[in-house]
């Protein structure tokens, strides 16, 4: 019980200091961050750092993203709670859980099967059964369940994959994706409406590379 209280207090401080103080205002997103235990998604050796304002390694050169950047990207999606969302890059499953709190249906693609299995276990333990996890090339999207109201990409693309744009809902679909080089990228918000695409540039960021047919090639 002491451990649970400690994490709960740290979670409340994270929301106040890392999110609210930095301009995150969407109440659904703030509530989601208060509800989802980040410590459940990080390696045991890193649990003491669960609520630090930083990304954390989860193995295989991948990370669980900084809480603020996840919140920023989710806020850019303009979620009402009724959307069907496609997440590219399940990773630890932390963002997947947050999306389950803020959307109706969540499909999440992960190229590393080990992460898919670990995430499924943790998400089920926490009751996030409506997250559909698939091991596949995320740069190709998941056309079987397209179109999607929202798409969020949790890795850096050299350019915006056409396959993902094509899977966006034509009636006000939104995608948020980091685009740029291997060291530094910029968050791009793509709004698709009546066949037209509009792009909005947001904050600079740094993500692991998006590996796949329509992304970076694996070294």
N, C-alpha and C positions, 0 to 999 in steps of 0.2 A: 504493500500500500504506500510506503514511503516513496518508492521508485515512481509509482504512478502519479503521486502528487507532485513530485519534482518535475516530471515531464509535462504535466498539465500546466504548471506555473510557467515553465519555459515556453510552452506553446502560446500561452496568453501574451507573454512578453514579446515573442516573435511577431505575432499579429500586430501588436501595438507599435513596436519600435521599427520593425522591418517593412511592414506593409502600410499601415495607416499613416505613419509619420512620413512615408515616402509617396503618398498620394493615391493609394489604392482605396477606392470608395465603395465599390460594389458590395452590398451587404451579403449577397449569396456567396460570393467568393470569400469574404472575410469569415463567414460562418463555416464554410467548408474547411478553411485552414484551422479553425478552432476545433473542428470535429475529427479531422484525420490525423492520426498519430504518426508523425514523420519517423519516429524512432523505430517503428515496425518495418520500415522499408530500407534501413541502412544496415550494413554489416555490423555484427556484434562488436567488433573492435572500434567502430566509429560511433556507437550509440551516445557516448558522452558529448559528441559534437553535433547531435541531431538538429539542434535549433540555432546553430551558428549561421551567420549571414554569408554563406558560401556554398558552392557545390561540393559534393563529397564523392570520393571514388566508390564504385560498387563492383569493381573487377572488370577484366577484359578491356581495359582502357576506356571504360564508360563511367558516367557520373550520374548522380541524382542532382538535379539542377538546384541552384540557389532559390530559396522560397520566393524572393521578390520577383525574379524574372518569370517564374511560373505564374505568379499572380498577375503580373503585367500582361503576359500573353493571354491568359484567360480573360482578363478584363477587355482586351482588344477584340475578343470573340463576340461580345455583346450577347451573352447567354441569357435567355429568359427562363430556362428550365425545361423547355419543350423540344429541344433540338435533338437530332441524331448527329453524333459527333464521331469523326474519324481521327484517332490519334496515331501519329507516326513516331514510333520509338517508345515502346512500353517501358523499357529499362527496368527500374526497381518496382514500378507500378504505383508510385506515389502520386504522380500527376493523374494517372488513371482513376485513382480513388477520388481525387478532388473533382475530376470531371463528372464522376458518378453522382456527386453531391449537387452538381449544378446543371445537369442535362438529363434528358429522358433516356437515351440509348447511347452507349459508348462502344465503339469498335476500336481495338488497339492492335497495331501491327508491330512486331518485333522480329528482327532478323536472327537474333541469338536465342536458340531454343531453351537454353539453360535459364535465361531471364524470364522467358514466357512461363516456364514451369514454376519458378520461384514466385513470380508475381501472382500467378493463379492461386497458389497456396495462401499467400498473405491476404489477398483480396477476399478469398472465401472465408478465411478466419475472421475477417472484419465485417463480413456480410455484404460485400460489394459484388453480388452475384450477377448483376446486369451488365457487367463489363465482359465483352466478348473479346478474347485474346486469340490472335492468330500469329503463327510463326511464318514469316514471308518477307519478301523484298518490299520494304515500306515505300520506296520511290515509285512503285507501281500502283500504290493505293490498294484498295479492296473493291474492285468493280462489282463484285457479287451483290453488295448491299448499297451501291450508289443509287441516287445522288445523296450527298451529305449536306446538312445545313451548315455544319462547321467542320473545318479541318485544322488541326494544330500539329505542327512539325517540331519535334524536340531534338533536332540535329541540324547542322549547318549544310545547306545546299549550295553548290556553285552557281546554280540558276534555278528558277522555279520550274519544277517538273510539270510538263504539259498534262501528264496522266492525272496529276492531282487537281489541276485546274478543271479538267474535263469532268471530274467526279463531284465537283461542287454543285449544289442546288442552283439552278438558273434563276430562281426567284429569291434574291437576296441571300446568297451563300457567302460565307466569309472564311478565309484561310489566313492563318498567321504562321510565318515561316522565317527563320533566320537565313539570310542569303549573303554570300561573300566569299572571301578566301579561307584558307585553312586556319589562320590565326585570329582574324577579326571579321565580324559580320554585322549586319544591320537587320533589325526586325522589320519585316514587310507585312502589311495588312492588305489582303486582296479581297475586294468586294465584287461579286459577280451578280449582275442583275440584267435580266432580259437580253442575255447574250453578250453584254458589255462587261469588260473588266476594268476596274479602277484600282490603282495601287497607292497606298499611303506608307511613307517611310516613318519609322519610329526610332526607338533607342538603338544605340550600338550594343553589341553583345559578343559573347564568345561561347560557342558550342562545339561539341565533338562533331566530326564530319558525318554527313548523311551518306552512308555507303549503299550502293546499289546500281541497278541498270541506268537509272536517270539521275544519279548523284555522283559522288566520288567513287573511284575504283578502289577496291581493297588492296592494300600493299602486301 
